[in-house]
Amino acid sequence: MSVACLHIPHFGLRVSMLSRPELDGHPLVLSDPHHGRPTVLDATPEARQRGVRTGLSLRETMALCPTAIVLAPDPAAEHEQAHAISAALDAISPLVEPAADDSGTWYIDLTGLDRHFTSVRSAAEHILRQAAPSLRPRVGVAISKFAARVAANRSAPGGVTLVSPARTLALLENAPIEL
């Protein structure tokens, strides 16, 4: 196993609520009310369980989930968090790559880190600690970036999933198509 993936689902939404940790666990919606017709840009799993999905208007969202709390995006805070996490990861490994398609995902090459960590799990747990727990980060470790991303997607918030080369095919066979 040589690649770790640090993944923070709903990164923009999680960053927007950092200053309001009491909102954690509530149905939250990310929307920019100052941009034309306000629509849902992202929603927490708690809001999605009530039928809220990306692209809905705020009126439709409130009809489905009257208790939803709407947060505005904070691009400056997102950039600051992403930069801080990237810098912390750069201190762990010289090969860190943010995912091009997702602002809450980084790939970390673990090659040679066995000199600094007692195991792959301890390296992955150290990587996990580079993001605030309230962001609900998760880490997956596998032989490729894609397999590591799938493993991270399967991890619980604050969790680490290690996938051996022998289990990679089984992991990928059951991966959601949207990945």
Residue frames as qw, qx, qy, qz and C-alpha x, y, z in Angstrom:
[[0.000, 0.891, 0.454, 0.000, 0.00, 0.00, 0.00],
 [0.530, -0.045, 0.035, 0.846, 1.59, 3.22, -1.06],
 [0.038, -0.379, -0.223, -0.898, -1.06, 5.93, -1.50],
 [0.058, -0.464, -0.702, 0.537, -3.23, 7.57, 1.13],
 [0.045, -0.528, -0.431, -0.730, -6.27, 9.68, 0.36],
 [0.042, -0.320, -0.544, 0.775, -7.44, 12.29, 2.86],
 [0.097, -0.436, -0.633, -0.632, -11.05, 13.01, 1.98],
 [0.082, 0.294, 0.508, -0.806, -13.40, 15.59, 3.51],
 [0.086, 0.524, 0.760, 0.375, -16.87, 15.17, 2.02],
 [0.098, -0.892, -0.411, -0.163, -18.91, 18.37, 1.73],
 [0.584, -0.053, -0.174, 0.791, -15.73, 20.41, 2.24],
 [0.020, 0.398, 0.112, 0.910, -17.25, 23.83, 1.51],
 [0.584, -0.595, -0.338, -0.436, -20.22, 23.15, 3.74],
 [0.784, -0.393, -0.343, 0.337, -18.09, 21.80, 6.59],
 [0.435, 0.089, -0.121, 0.888, -15.77, 24.84, 6.38],
 [0.191, -0.527, -0.221, -0.798, -18.75, 27.20, 6.41],
 [0.686, -0.616, -0.268, -0.278, -19.90, 25.75, 9.72],
 [0.654, 0.095, -0.485, 0.573, -16.49, 25.78, 11.46],
 [0.010, 0.284, -0.307, 0.908, -17.36, 28.97, 13.30],
 [0.651, -0.219, 0.115, -0.718, -20.68, 27.42, 14.39],
 [0.191, 0.203, -0.960, 0.036, -19.86, 23.93, 15.70],
 [0.411, 0.134, 0.665, -0.609, -23.23, 23.71, 17.46],
 [0.664, 0.392, -0.141, -0.621, -24.77, 23.12, 14.01],
 [0.176, 0.323, -0.918, -0.149, -22.99, 19.79, 13.59],
 [0.119, 0.187, 0.961, -0.167, -25.57, 17.03, 13.15],
 [0.391, 0.578, 0.365, -0.616, -28.35, 19.36, 11.94],
 [0.623, 0.517, 0.508, 0.294, -29.64, 19.34, 8.35],
 [0.164, -0.694, 0.153, 0.684, -27.43, 21.95, 6.69],
 [0.638, 0.636, 0.379, 0.212, -27.58, 23.36, 3.19],
 [0.365, -0.386, 0.231, 0.815, -24.95, 25.38, 1.35],
 [0.359, 0.725, 0.521, 0.271, -26.45, 28.05, -0.90],
 [0.293, -0.117, 0.025, 0.948, -25.46, 31.48, -2.13],
 [0.164, 0.741, 0.611, -0.227, -28.55, 33.70, -1.76],
 [0.007, 0.773, -0.105, -0.626, -26.77, 36.58, -3.52],
 [0.095, -0.272, 0.755, 0.589, -26.35, 34.71, -6.81],
 [0.400, -0.040, -0.607, -0.686, -29.50, 34.81, -8.92],
 [0.812, -0.293, -0.223, -0.454, -32.01, 32.12, -8.01],
 [0.273, -0.557, 0.727, -0.293, -30.70, 30.55, -4.80],
 [0.901, 0.064, -0.368, -0.220, -30.21, 26.80, -5.18],
 [0.821, -0.499, 0.275, 0.032, -28.65, 24.08, -3.08],
 [0.363, 0.732, -0.577, -0.016, -24.93, 23.81, -3.79],
 [0.413, 0.168, -0.866, 0.224, -24.41, 21.04, -1.23],
 [0.688, -0.489, -0.012, -0.537, -26.24, 19.40, 1.66],
 [0.210, -0.427, 0.827, -0.301, -25.21, 17.36, 4.68],
 [0.247, -0.081, -0.956, -0.140, -26.29, 13.72, 4.95],
 [0.080, 0.376, 0.713, -0.586, -28.87, 14.82, 7.55],
 [0.387, 0.484, 0.001, -0.785, -30.51, 17.09, 4.94],
 [0.334, 0.256, -0.764, -0.489, -30.16, 14.51, 2.15],
 [0.001, 0.166, 0.968, -0.188, -32.05, 11.98, 4.28],
 [0.268, 0.561, 0.513, -0.591, -35.01, 14.35, 4.07],
 [0.590, 0.616, 0.501, 0.146, -34.85, 14.55, 0.25],
 [0.053, 0.934, -0.152, -0.318, -32.67, 17.66, -0.15],
 [0.809, 0.093, 0.355, 0.459, -30.29, 17.42, -3.09],
 [0.279, -0.357, 0.273, 0.849, -28.00, 19.64, -5.12],
 [0.035, 0.184, 0.595, 0.781, -29.81, 21.93, -7.54],
 [0.160, -0.686, -0.710, 0.004, -33.07, 22.28, -5.63],
 [0.022, -0.675, -0.021, -0.738, -34.34, 25.80, -5.04],
 [0.051, 0.138, -0.668, 0.729, -34.34, 27.00, -1.46],
 [0.621, -0.078, 0.069, -0.777, -38.14, 27.09, -1.58],
 [0.848, 0.050, -0.476, -0.228, -38.24, 23.37, -2.52],
 [0.447, 0.217, -0.724, 0.478, -35.62, 22.64, 0.12],
 [0.211, -0.157, 0.506, -0.822, -37.64, 24.27, 2.88],
 [0.777, -0.044, -0.141, -0.611, -40.76, 22.39, 1.80],
 [0.816, 0.101, -0.568, 0.029, -38.87, 19.10, 2.12],
 [0.656, -0.190, -0.490, 0.543, -36.94, 20.00, 5.24],
 [0.156, -0.906, -0.188, -0.345, -38.34, 22.97, 7.21],
 [0.648, -0.732, 0.077, 0.194, -35.58, 22.62, 9.83],
 [0.771, 0.292, 0.076, 0.561, -32.77, 22.99, 7.28],
 [0.282, -0.838, 0.039, 0.466, -30.24, 25.67, 8.11],
 [0.662, 0.688, 0.104, 0.277, -28.87, 27.54, 5.11],
 [0.522, -0.628, 0.192, 0.544, -25.21, 28.56, 5.16],
 [0.469, 0.864, -0.126, -0.130, -23.43, 30.74, 2.63],
 [0.884, 0.191, -0.082, 0.418, -20.17, 29.61, 1.03],
 [0.297, -0.913, 0.203, 0.195, -16.99, 31.16, 2.36],
 [0.825, 0.507, -0.131, 0.213, -14.38, 30.83, -0.42],
 [0.107, 0.774, -0.482, 0.397, -11.71, 32.63, 1.62],
 [0.635, -0.455, 0.538, -0.319, -12.13, 30.24, 4.56],
 [0.967, 0.198, 0.153, -0.037, -12.15, 27.26, 2.19],
 [0.599, 0.679, -0.305, 0.295, -8.91, 28.43, 0.61],
 [0.186, -0.708, 0.540, -0.415, -7.35, 29.02, 4.04],
 [0.830, -0.249, 0.438, -0.239, -8.36, 25.55, 5.30],
 [0.919, 0.386, 0.023, 0.078, -7.19, 23.84, 2.11],
 [0.378, 0.754, -0.409, 0.349, -3.88, 25.68, 2.27],
 [0.421, -0.608, 0.558, -0.377, -3.36, 24.79, 5.96],
 [0.928, -0.044, 0.346, -0.131, -4.14, 21.11, 5.33],
 [0.790, 0.574, -0.129, 0.174, -1.87, 21.04, 2.25],
 [0.108, 0.771, -0.508, 0.369, 0.99, 22.60, 4.23],
 [0.649, -0.436, 0.544, -0.304, 0.55, 20.07, 7.05],
 [0.955, 0.195, 0.222, -0.030, 0.52, 17.20, 4.56],
 [0.564, 0.738, -0.293, 0.226, 3.61, 18.58, 2.80],
 [0.230, -0.699, 0.598, -0.317, 5.43, 18.25, 6.13],
 [0.836, -0.153, 0.495, -0.183, 4.60, 14.53, 6.12],
 [0.757, 0.190, 0.535, 0.323, 5.41, 13.58, 2.53],
 [0.132, -0.420, 0.333, 0.834, 7.12, 15.39, -0.34],
 [0.109, -0.112, -0.748, -0.645, 4.50, 14.05, -2.75],
 [0.208, 0.485, 0.664, -0.530, 1.08, 15.52, -1.94],
 [0.008, -0.142, -0.584, -0.799, -1.46, 16.13, -4.68],
 [0.408, 0.292, 0.437, -0.746, -4.81, 17.84, -4.20],
 [0.433, 0.389, 0.795, 0.170, -7.54, 16.24, -6.28],
 [0.062, 0.026, 0.360, 0.930, -8.36, 18.33, -9.33],
 [0.328, -0.403, -0.629, -0.578, -12.07, 17.54, -9.13],
 [0.602, -0.653, -0.455, -0.061, -12.65, 17.92, -5.39],
 [0.070, 0.753, -0.309, 0.577, -11.46, 20.68, -3.08],
 [0.643, -0.573, 0.347, -0.371, -11.69, 18.39, -0.05],
 [0.991, 0.005, 0.118, 0.068, -9.43, 15.58, -1.24],
 [0.057, 0.816, -0.571, -0.072, -5.65, 15.07, -1.17],
 [0.976, 0.115, -0.170, 0.076, -3.46, 12.15, -2.26],
 [0.295, -0.815, 0.497, -0.054, -0.32, 11.44, -0.25],
 [0.770, 0.354, -0.528, 0.062, 2.47, 9.14, -1.43],
 [0.748, -0.621, 0.185, -0.142, 3.50, 6.95, 1.51],
 [0.876, 0.300, -0.220, 0.306, 6.65, 5.58, -0.12],
 [0.487, 0.373, -0.417, 0.671, 9.56, 5.81, 2.30],
 [0.378, -0.634, 0.131, -0.662, 7.50, 6.96, 5.28],
 [0.893, -0.286, -0.348, 0.011, 8.17, 3.69, 7.11],
 [0.536, 0.202, -0.410, 0.710, 11.29, 5.39, 8.53],
 [0.115, -0.311, 0.228, -0.915, 9.04, 7.86, 10.38],
 [0.719, -0.205, 0.096, -0.657, 6.02, 5.74, 11.30],
 [0.398, -0.271, 0.862, -0.160, 5.76, 2.30, 12.88],
 [0.408, 0.309, 0.854, 0.100, 3.06, 1.17, 10.44],
 [0.031, 0.332, 0.540, 0.773, 0.92, 2.24, 7.52],
 [0.327, -0.725, -0.599, -0.093, -1.98, 2.64, 9.95],
 [0.421, -0.635, -0.216, 0.611, 0.01, 5.02, 12.18],
 [0.223, -0.063, 0.344, 0.910, 0.94, 7.09, 9.11],
 [0.140, -0.504, -0.648, -0.554, -2.72, 7.18, 8.02],
 [0.400, -0.740, -0.507, 0.190, -3.86, 8.19, 11.52],
 [0.373, -0.429, 0.003, 0.823, -1.26, 10.97, 11.53],
 [0.069, 0.193, 0.515, 0.832, -2.57, 12.18, 8.16],
 [0.264, -0.651, -0.679, -0.214, -6.11, 12.12, 9.55],
 [0.412, -0.676, -0.355, 0.498, -5.10, 14.42, 12.40],
 [0.314, -0.051, 0.209, 0.925, -4.00, 17.13, 9.94],
 [0.228, -0.431, -0.428, -0.761, -7.64, 18.16, 9.46],
 [0.332, -0.206, 0.456, -0.800, -9.94, 19.43, 12.20],
 [0.119, 0.172, 0.970, -0.120, -12.23, 16.64, 13.50],
 [0.366, 0.545, 0.428, -0.621, -15.26, 18.89, 12.91],
 [0.357, 0.487, -0.480, -0.636, -14.52, 18.66, 9.17],
 [0.890, 0.045, 0.376, -0.253, -15.24, 14.92, 9.46],
 [0.314, 0.638, -0.650, -0.267, -12.12, 13.81, 7.58],
 [0.939, -0.063, 0.325, -0.091, -11.46, 10.22, 6.61],
 [0.030, 0.667, -0.685, -0.292, -8.48, 8.39, 5.15],
 [0.966, 0.186, 0.150, -0.103, -8.15, 5.47, 2.77],
 [0.168, -0.662, 0.679, 0.270, -4.89, 3.70, 1.93],
 [0.899, 0.286, 0.325, -0.064, -4.42, 1.45, -1.10],
 [0.679, -0.102, 0.445, 0.575, -2.11, 0.73, -4.03],
 [0.271, 0.395, 0.429, 0.766, -3.52, 3.45, -6.30],
 [0.097, -0.012, 0.170, -0.981, -5.07, 6.90, -5.96],
 [0.561, -0.191, -0.395, -0.702, -8.47, 5.74, -7.14],
 [0.673, -0.256, -0.691, 0.053, -8.55, 2.74, -4.82],
 [0.304, -0.123, -0.514, 0.792, -7.42, 4.97, -1.93],
 [0.282, -0.103, -0.048, -0.953, -10.25, 7.42, -2.76],
 [0.674, -0.252, -0.550, -0.424, -12.80, 4.61, -2.76],
 [0.589, -0.208, -0.670, 0.401, -11.41, 3.37, 0.57],
 [0.084, -0.028, -0.324, 0.942, -11.60, 6.88, 2.05],
 [0.464, -0.189, -0.290, -0.816, -15.16, 7.21, 0.80],
 [0.719, -0.266, -0.626, -0.140, -16.01, 4.00, 2.67],
 [0.388, -0.015, -0.615, 0.687, -14.40, 5.18, 5.91],
 [0.287, -0.810, -0.507, 0.061, -16.51, 6.59, 8.69],
 [0.047, 0.907, -0.119, 0.401, -15.83, 10.19, 9.72],
 [0.365, -0.754, 0.505, -0.208, -12.57, 10.17, 11.65],
 [0.914, -0.109, 0.391, -0.019, -11.81, 6.69, 10.37],
 [0.050, 0.612, -0.703, -0.360, -9.07, 4.96, 8.41],
 [0.932, 0.204, 0.238, -0.182, -9.60, 2.16, 5.89],
 [0.153, -0.570, 0.736, 0.331, -6.60, 0.14, 4.73],
 [0.889, 0.356, 0.084, -0.275, -7.03, -1.96, 1.59],
 [0.562, -0.379, 0.654, 0.336, -4.46, -4.64, 0.82],
 [0.210, 0.386, -0.621, -0.649, -3.52, -5.26, -2.82],
 [0.012, -0.120, -0.985, -0.121, -5.36, -8.59, -2.65],
 [0.117, 0.590, 0.709, -0.369, -8.63, -6.83, -1.61],
 [0.028, 0.374, -0.170, -0.911, -8.41, -3.98, -4.13],
 [0.179, -0.109, -0.756, -0.620, -10.43, -5.68, -6.88],
 [0.227, -0.527, -0.814, 0.086, -13.25, -6.56, -4.47],
 [0.113, -0.552, -0.296, 0.771, -13.28, -2.97, -3.18],
 [0.091, 0.288, -0.361, -0.882, -13.53, -1.50, -6.67],
 [0.125, -0.257, -0.881, -0.377, -16.20, -3.97, -7.83],
 [0.217, -0.666, -0.699, 0.140, -18.58, -2.59, -5.22],
 [0.209, -0.258, -0.092, 0.939, -17.66, 1.10, -5.57],
 [0.333, 0.735, 0.437, -0.398, -20.45, 3.58, -6.28],
 [0.609, 0.510, 0.399, 0.458, -20.52, 4.57, -9.95],
 [0.049, 0.988, 0.084, 0.124, -20.34, 8.30, -9.10],
 [0.530, -0.697, 0.355, 0.327, -16.79, 7.80, -7.85]]
